[in-house]
Amino acid sequence: MTHYLMSVMGAPGTEEEFYGYGSKEEMEQSFAETGAFNDQLKADGQWVFAGGLAPVDKATVVDGQGETPVVTDGPYLETKEHIGGFWVIDVPDLETAQALAAKASKACRGTIEIRPFDGLA
Amino acid sequence: MALASTAVERVFREEYGRLIATLVRRFGDIDIAEEAAGEALVVALEKWPELFPDTGQPPNPGAWLTTTAGNKAIDRIRRDKVRDAKHEAAEMIYDDTPHEPTGAITDDRLRLVFTCCHPALAPEARIALTLRLLGGLTVAEIANAFLVQETTMAQRITRAKAKIKGAKIPYRMPEAEDLPARVSTVLAVLLLIFNEGYLSTGDGEPIRAELTGEAIRLARTLHELLPTDLEATGLLAMLLLTEARRGARVRGGELVPLADQDRGGWDRDLIREGHALVRQCLAANRPGRYQVLAAINAVHTDAPTAAATDWSQVVALYDQLVRIDPSPIVALNRAVALAELDGPEVALAEVDRLPLESYHAWHATRAELLRRLGRSADAGAAYDAALAVCDNTAERAYLARRRTQLSPKCEGSSPEV
């Protein structure tokens, strides 16, 4: 079994009404579908962890490589696109992950990036 | 009536930081605290004149405001609870640490200052929040002081408060090991507030006393709250000794350099207070950046005339500062002192090595040194470069006049080139 990170690309801004969903109904529908998807992952033993992230303006960047850590407000500027949420799943192979990502994408109304974990801590 | 409301507003302003700090600790939410404080002011404006006709205020106005605001906050939370039971919990600022052991913290304002100056907030947001929540300035006053639109400033503050809430920036004292770095962030915020008042950018007043005064008031509070922090002591001393010269620093809309200032116009009370603080720092003998800057200011304010300045002492202190902070700006200031000790040629060699082409003071320093070396053409070019990047009205006026006073017979024939 392999762990995969499924990232939801594109994070809503705080200013966006209904977190970037078209309408309140659309947002609630998406939440319901994502909830059902999560329940299925758990039932199938593929669930490890998942969560939605707060908007990027709540982000803080920390660089602890120097002598003293440098802390700055806001998201990491060199990131082209920010993730809005993610799943960690435990499945046999990429094809299984792809199939799940397709369902996840449909449920959460976003593009998904899949990356396998290169070992676990 | 107008007089009464002014008195109430003055008390309110003085008590604001303490009031907000107490309410945030009690109710865990900055917005609830601000709203409750605002409502308490309305009640005070209405009731104090009739309740306290002789004095215009209660015997302990701070306690009166805290009680009234606390009741208002409870009313608000009850209303919200009825509307949505989850609302209150969702609004709470995260603080899962037990309260500090007795004696460690006596004042909620310290927690508030560390929250407002948290490194995870953008620097301009730290300044705005500190002035708003601890200083009690209105959004309009802060916007005005920094020459931005009120809506822009309101957004900046709203965004900072949203980040505190959303990212759960805690309302507590930093860990002991983090304390020096976190205090240093707070001191930097106070210095930025002071500097914006002391050498204001933009076309308005060259000095904005409301900002220098507020920075000093906050520095006093911090020194009172952290009496053993020598850097907090040093910053307060430095600000007092700089503020002491404020009245003599601009004449007829033009900046007056230290050497030409009327020393009789310096504020002796502030100088006495600043010198006493510097002596405290020297006695402790654990020098830091702000303590050394304060000591440099103490040497200047100790000299009865510019000529009597102990320049070797100033240069020695800058040497010490360079070891703490090896930045080119410190090196530039050191070079200015060095010119008095070892002459303009030595100083110019130092200055020319510094990568500060976009800093007006670098050009202005070069211009003065070149003038003293008789290199008028080079000095003129340096004045032009300084004027091109200087954005303080009084300093521009000074530089422009110095530019016109360059010796014409030397112009265009500088021997060194």
Boltz contact constraints between the chains, C-beta under 6 A:
constraints:
  - contact:
      token1: [A, 54]
      token2: [B, 166]
      max_distance: 6.0
  - contact:
      token1: [A, 58]
      token2: [B, 163]
      max_distance: 6.0
  - contact:
      token1: [A, 58]
      token2: [B, 166]
      max_distance: 6.0
  - contact:
      token1: [A, 58]
      token2: [B, 167]
      max_distance: 6.0
  - contact:
      token1: [A, 60]
      token2: [B, 120]
      max_distance: 6.0
  - contact:
      token1: [A, 71]
      token2: [B, 119]
      max_distance: 6.0
  - contact:
      token1: [A, 71]
      token2: [B, 120]
      max_distance: 6.0
  - contact:
      token1: [A, 73]
      token2: [B, 120]
      max_distance: 6.0
  - contact:
      token1: [A, 73]
      token2: [B, 121]
      max_distance: 6.0
  - contact:
      token1: [A, 73]
      token2: [B, 122]
      max_distance: 6.0
